[in-house]
Amino acid sequence: MRQTCLSLLFAAALAFLTVPAQAACRVVPQSAAPVEIVRNTPLTTVQVNDVDATFIVDTGAYRTLMGDDAVRNLKLERDQWVATAIRGIGGVQERPDALPRSLRLGTTTLHRRTLTGGASVMVGPLPVNAVDGRPITGLLGRDFLSPFDLDLDLPNGRLTLFDVQGCSAGFLPWTTPYAAIPAIPSMDSALVVQVVVDGRPLRALIDTGASGSLITASGMFRLGITPELLAGDPAGNGAGVGPAPVVMHRHHFAEMRVGPDATRDPTLWVAPVHMVPIVDMLLGADWLRSRRVWLSFATKQMFVAVR
């Protein structure tokens, strides 16, 4: 009997020890940086080796990218061993990576979300080299942004980085109401949410670097959009990473709904392009610019301030 009681006590103690402790929710601001919207393009200043440089804030880009001319002008060392193939809507390009000593946004030194936490960046042709005459150094992508949660307040021109750990819901330090939109699981750090267009659910990549929201090839299939339906729509060449321009059409829809946020009679770009990760659309800066959003890479959610 004594042995049985001791065994039960040992089992109870073991069960207690193996219950995982609930980590306290921690939300710590790291730094804030001004963001300027120019032609639906969010621009911010990144210090590259302590030199101010203009970058496009691009949550749609898996890796940060700098242009060849900018790398030469900043006299950045090139990686003699590692070159990266860059795949975008315009095709594939390959260049040796650049190795800046440091990248800093506001007061925060940025490190890639890798085991080594280095600061290497891809090098190649940019979608745009200048915006309204302002030279563009590169695209600031998810490899440097996703270690943080992003409070992106484009109406007020501000981006704040937060360190978020052990949280799940109700942790935003906002004083205004907001809606939570869960992200759809993806193969990397991409934030993909459900967007309903004309009653059809689509997988949408949150892409701050896209000046206009875009329906992709898989989205065209889900919506039943054929080349014949686009024939009468205005067309233009879309800029993307890669050597080839992409022909896009401006198509009218009845409604686009992101969580509780509804946009009536939107006109969106449509093009038969294929994206990685596989998504049906890009939700771009044309939608984001009038809204305050919190992009939570830590909890895989997007929060939208209720207007």
C-alpha positions as a printed NumPy array, in Angstrom:
array([[  0.   ,   0.   ,   0.   ],
       [  2.814,   2.389,   0.921],
       [  4.565,   1.649,  -2.383],
       [  1.324,   2.303,  -4.288],
       [  0.854,   5.681,  -2.544],
       [  4.441,   6.689,  -3.284],
       [  3.99 ,   5.684,  -6.91 ],
       [  0.854,   7.806,  -7.192],
       [  2.591,  10.775,  -5.584],
       [  5.554,  10.389,  -7.951],
       [  3.219,  10.195, -10.956],
       [  1.348,  13.302,  -9.819],
       [  4.616,  15.197,  -9.324],
       [  5.852,  14.097, -12.736],
       [  2.594,  15.193, -14.385],
       [  2.934,  18.589, -12.67 ],
       [  6.492,  19.004, -13.886],
       [  5.612,  18.12 , -17.478],
       [  2.733,  20.61 , -17.798],
       [  4.135,  23.389, -20.009],
       [  4.258,  26.746, -18.325],
       [  2.124,  29.395, -19.987],
       [  4.444,  32.167, -21.138],
       [  3.303,  35.657, -20.27 ],
       [  2.241,  37.754, -23.249],
       [  4.956,  40.291, -24.02 ],
       [  4.525,  43.232, -26.407],
       [  7.564,  45.502, -26.49 ],
       [  8.   ,  48.374, -28.986],
       [ 11.405,  48.338, -30.661],
       [ 11.474,  51.444, -32.827],
       [  9.337,  53.576, -35.092],
       [ 10.144,  54.916, -38.544],
       [  8.313,  57.326, -40.826],
       [  6.721,  55.842, -43.934],
       [  5.764,  58.017, -46.881],
       [  3.206,  56.904, -49.461],
       [  4.251,  58.056, -52.924],
       [  2.162,  56.772, -55.839],
       [  0.726,  54.03 , -53.639],
       [  4.27 ,  52.95 , -52.721],
       [  5.324,  52.903, -49.035],
       [  8.841,  54.343, -48.718],
       [ 11.032,  54.379, -45.631],
       [ 14.642,  55.177, -44.796],
       [ 16.993,  52.316, -43.954],
       [ 20.554,  52.984, -42.842],
       [ 22.873,  50.755, -44.885],
       [ 26.346,  50.836, -43.319],
       [ 25.128,  54.028, -41.567],
       [ 24.183,  55.676, -44.877],
       [ 20.548,  56.712, -45.396],
       [ 18.876,  54.841, -48.255],
       [ 15.288,  54.753, -49.5  ],
       [ 13.596,  51.352, -49.478],
       [ 10.123,  50.168, -50.42 ],
       [  8.482,  48.396, -47.465],
       [  7.608,  45.094, -49.136],
       [  5.922,  42.355, -47.104],
       [  5.304,  40.504, -50.363],
       [  9.039,  39.911, -50.875],
       [ 10.495,  36.84 , -49.156],
       [ 14.032,  38.29 , -49.395],
       [ 15.304,  41.842, -49.255],
       [ 16.56 ,  43.064, -52.628],
       [ 18.929,  45.878, -53.58 ],
       [ 19.601,  47.255, -57.048],
       [ 22.961,  46.789, -58.782],
       [ 23.67 ,  50.523, -58.977],
       [ 22.872,  51.043, -55.289],
       [ 25.201,  48.203, -54.28 ],
       [ 28.003,  49.74 , -56.353],
       [ 27.367,  53.273, -55.045],
       [ 27.394,  52.068, -51.44 ],
       [ 30.54 ,  50.012, -52.164],
       [ 29.058,  46.906, -50.599],
       [ 31.079,  43.722, -50.505],
       [ 29.719,  40.897, -52.687],
       [ 29.458,  37.298, -51.543],
       [ 31.988,  35.209, -53.476],
       [ 30.202,  31.962, -52.612],
       [ 26.469,  32.647, -52.574],
       [ 24.306,  33.827, -55.455],
       [ 20.517,  33.896, -55.34 ],
       [ 18.038,  33.303, -58.135],
       [ 15.327,  35.951, -57.93 ],
       [ 11.878,  34.839, -59.045],
       [  9.175,  37.44 , -59.522],
       [  6.228,  38.111, -61.797],
       [  8.674,  39.149, -64.521],
       [ 10.842,  36.011, -64.552],
       [ 14.101,  34.855, -62.956],
       [ 17.376,  36.718, -62.355],
       [ 20.551,  35.573, -60.54 ],
       [ 23.27 ,  37.706, -58.902],
       [ 25.864,  37.245, -56.111],
       [ 24.453,  38.454, -52.785],
       [ 25.646,  41.697, -51.168],
       [ 27.041,  41.775, -47.627],
       [ 26.334,  45.076, -45.857],
       [ 27.923,  45.396, -42.429],
       [ 24.631,  46.614, -40.973],
       [ 21.041,  47.505, -41.778],
       [ 19.065,  49.692, -39.401],
       [ 15.436,  50.821, -39.389],
       [ 14.886,  53.637, -36.937],
       [ 16.971,  52.687, -33.923],
       [ 16.692,  48.934, -34.523],
       [ 19.453,  46.922, -36.16 ],
       [ 17.895,  44.399, -38.532],
       [ 18.905,  40.762, -38.833],
       [ 17.574,  38.146, -41.193],
       [ 15.256,  35.449, -39.842],
       [ 17.872,  32.72 , -40.236],
       [ 19.96 ,  30.534, -37.929],
       [ 22.944,  32.847, -38.402],
       [ 20.918,  36.08 , -38.322],
       [ 23.169,  37.75 , -40.886],
       [ 22.512,  40.773, -43.071],
       [ 23.061,  39.453, -46.609],
       [ 20.718,  40.806, -49.282],
       [ 19.863,  39.772, -52.805],
       [ 20.992,  41.923, -55.718],
       [ 19.122,  42.387, -58.962],
       [ 16.832,  44.606, -61.06 ],
       [ 14.183,  46.439, -59.06 ],
       [ 10.54 ,  46.82 , -60.138],
       [ 11.114,  50.596, -60.074],
       [ 14.374,  52.521, -59.8  ],
       [ 12.761,  55.791, -58.73 ],
       [  9.397,  57.048, -57.469],
       [  8.594,  60.653, -58.393],
       [ 12.305,  61.263, -58.978],
       [ 13.322,  59.733, -55.656],
       [ 15.948,  56.994, -56.209],
       [ 15.035,  53.603, -54.76 ],
       [ 17.812,  51.558, -53.164],
       [ 15.845,  48.356, -52.68 ],
       [ 12.913,  46.374, -51.322],
       [ 12.841,  45.687, -47.575],
       [ 11.395,  42.175, -47.399],
       [ 10.094,  39.657, -44.9  ],
       [ 13.509,  38.2  , -44.072],
       [ 14.267,  41.37 , -42.09 ],
       [ 10.692,  42.384, -41.196],
       [  9.14 ,  39.106, -40.001],
       [ 11.157,  38.831, -36.741],
       [  8.843,  41.659, -35.608],
       [  5.157,  42.454, -35.549],
       [  4.453,  45.523, -37.689],
       [  2.085,  48.298, -36.635],
       [  1.611,  49.828, -40.083],
       [ -0.256,  53.121, -39.858],
       [ -0.051,  54.427, -43.407],
       [ -2.709,  57.16 , -42.933],
       [ -0.388,  58.723, -40.352],
       [  2.864,  57.758, -42.079],
       [  4.291,  55.552, -39.35 ],
       [  5.709,  52.024, -39.061],
       [  6.444,  50.649, -35.572],
       [  8.3  ,  47.401, -34.927],
       [  7.205,  45.305, -31.936],
       [  8.746,  42.291, -30.241],
       [  5.769,  40.   , -29.5  ],
       [  6.118,  36.749, -27.57 ],
       [  3.667,  34.395, -25.864],
       [  0.552,  36.2  , -27.148],
       [ -2.507,  34.976, -29.02 ],
       [ -5.345,  37.527, -28.908],
       [ -6.292,  40.886, -27.442],
       [ -2.716,  42.067, -27.035],
       [ -2.619,  45.149, -29.271],
       [ -1.813,  48.395, -27.431],
       [ -4.407,  50.231, -29.534],
       [ -7.104,  52.351, -27.929],
       [ -9.446,  51.944, -30.911],
       [-11.54 ,  48.856, -31.827],
       [-10.017,  46.373, -34.257],
       [-10.87 ,  43.106, -35.995],
       [ -8.644,  40.024, -36.047],
       [ -8.207,  38.113, -39.304],
       [ -6.393,  34.759, -39.013],
       [ -3.696,  33.958, -41.547],
       [ -3.925,  30.888, -43.747],
       [ -0.954,  28.519, -43.198],
       [  1.758,  29.127, -45.801],
       [  5.119,  27.603, -46.637],
       [  7.15 ,  30.492, -45.225],
       [  6.698,  33.691, -43.245],
       [  4.142,  35.088, -45.715],
       [  0.926,  36.45 , -44.239],
       [ -1.927,  35.091, -46.356],
       [ -5.507,  35.913, -45.378],
       [ -8.925,  35.187, -46.815],
       [-10.408,  37.943, -48.955],
       [-13.883,  37.544, -50.439],
       [-14.312,  39.013, -53.932],
       [-17.809,  38.925, -55.401],
       [-18.762,  36.226, -52.924],
       [-15.788,  33.947, -53.724],
       [-13.128,  33.337, -51.024],
       [ -9.585,  33.985, -52.239],
       [ -6.157,  33.483, -50.633],
       [ -4.559,  36.941, -50.514],
       [ -0.921,  37.707, -49.754],
       [ -0.507,  40.921, -47.745],
       [  1.864,  42.734, -50.087],
       [  2.776,  46.269, -49.085],
       [  5.16 ,  46.444, -52.053],
       [  2.324,  46.061, -54.577],
       [  1.036,  49.529, -55.421],
       [ -2.209,  47.971, -56.669],
       [ -4.056,  44.856, -55.553],
       [ -3.836,  42.075, -58.136],
       [ -5.897,  38.995, -58.996],
       [ -3.474,  36.237, -60.089],
       [ -3.942,  33.207, -62.374],
       [ -5.442,  30.992, -59.67 ],
       [ -7.74 ,  33.822, -58.595],
       [ -8.895,  34.258, -62.188],
       [ -9.806,  30.566, -62.237],
       [-11.74 ,  30.779, -58.95 ],
       [-13.624,  33.866, -60.15 ],
       [-14.276,  32.501, -63.638],
       [-12.387,  35.341, -65.332],
       [-11.337,  34.501, -68.89 ],
       [ -9.16 ,  36.448, -71.345],
       [-12.356,  37.203, -73.289],
       [-13.855,  38.916, -70.226],
       [-10.753,  41.092, -69.928],
       [-10.588,  42.042, -73.598],
       [-12.562,  45.263, -73.114],
       [-10.782,  46.341, -69.923],
       [ -8.014,  48.978, -69.791],
       [ -4.565,  47.359, -69.947],
       [ -1.055,  48.282, -68.896],
       [  2.36 ,  46.818, -68.211],
       [  2.959,  45.832, -64.61 ],
       [  6.4  ,  46.207, -63.059],
       [  7.744,  43.233, -61.15 ],
       [ 10.992,  41.565, -60.18 ],
       [ 12.448,  39.916, -63.269],
       [ 13.306,  40.857, -66.841],
       [  9.905,  40.756, -68.534],
       [  6.981,  43.205, -68.21 ],
       [  3.587,  41.707, -67.431],
       [  0.387,  42.78 , -69.207],
       [ -2.358,  43.513, -66.685],
       [ -5.985,  44.558, -67.008],
       [ -8.103,  46.775, -64.765],
       [-11.311,  44.858, -64.031],
       [-14.399,  46.027, -62.168],
       [-15.886,  43.94 , -59.338],
       [-18.987,  44.363, -57.181],
       [-17.439,  43.952, -53.725],
       [-14.21 ,  43.036, -51.922],
       [-14.455,  42.04 , -48.257],
       [-11.506,  41.689, -45.859],
       [-12.939,  40.489, -42.555],
       [-15.645,  43.03 , -41.653],
       [-14.142,  45.662, -43.984],
       [-16.112,  45.895, -47.246],
       [-15.12 ,  47.842, -50.364],
       [-17.923,  48.452, -52.855],
       [-17.298,  48.533, -56.617],
       [-13.52 ,  47.997, -56.489],
       [-11.413,  48.03 , -59.636],
       [ -8.493,  45.598, -59.372],
       [ -5.584,  44.588, -61.553],
       [ -5.901,  41.123, -63.131],
       [ -3.067,  39.147, -64.756],
       [ -2.429,  35.41 , -65.365],
       [  0.707,  35.331, -63.203],
       [  1.72 ,  32.564, -60.82 ],
       [  3.019,  33.443, -57.358],
       [  5.106,  31.719, -54.698],
       [  3.535,  31.016, -52.258],
       [  0.522,  30.027, -54.326],
       [ -2.074,  32.752, -53.783],
       [ -5.132,  33.998, -55.623],
       [ -4.41 ,  37.692, -55.182],
       [ -2.083,  40.32 , -53.766],
       [ -3.668,  42.744, -51.303],
       [ -1.617,  45.846, -51.955],
       [ -0.924,  49.376, -50.813],
       [ -4.006,  50.751, -52.6  ],
       [ -6.094,  49.003, -49.9  ],
       [ -3.635,  49.43 , -47.031],
       [ -2.964,  53.15 , -47.471],
       [ -6.267,  54.259, -45.907],
       [ -6.21 ,  51.73 , -43.046],
       [ -4.201,  51.061, -39.929],
       [ -3.194,  47.409, -39.774],
       [ -1.094,  45.27 , -37.456],
       [  0.746,  42.479, -39.253],
       [  1.477,  39.845, -36.62 ],
       [  4.153,  37.459, -37.836],
       [  4.398,  36.144, -34.259],
       [  0.749,  35.024, -34.049],
       [ -0.042,  34.617, -37.783],
       [ -2.825,  37.187, -37.857],
       [ -3.681,  40.541, -39.367],
       [ -5.52 ,  43.083, -37.252],
       [ -7.442,  45.909, -38.909],
       [ -8.637,  49.048, -37.119],
       [-12.424,  49.313, -37.369],
       [-13.355,  52.504, -39.139]])
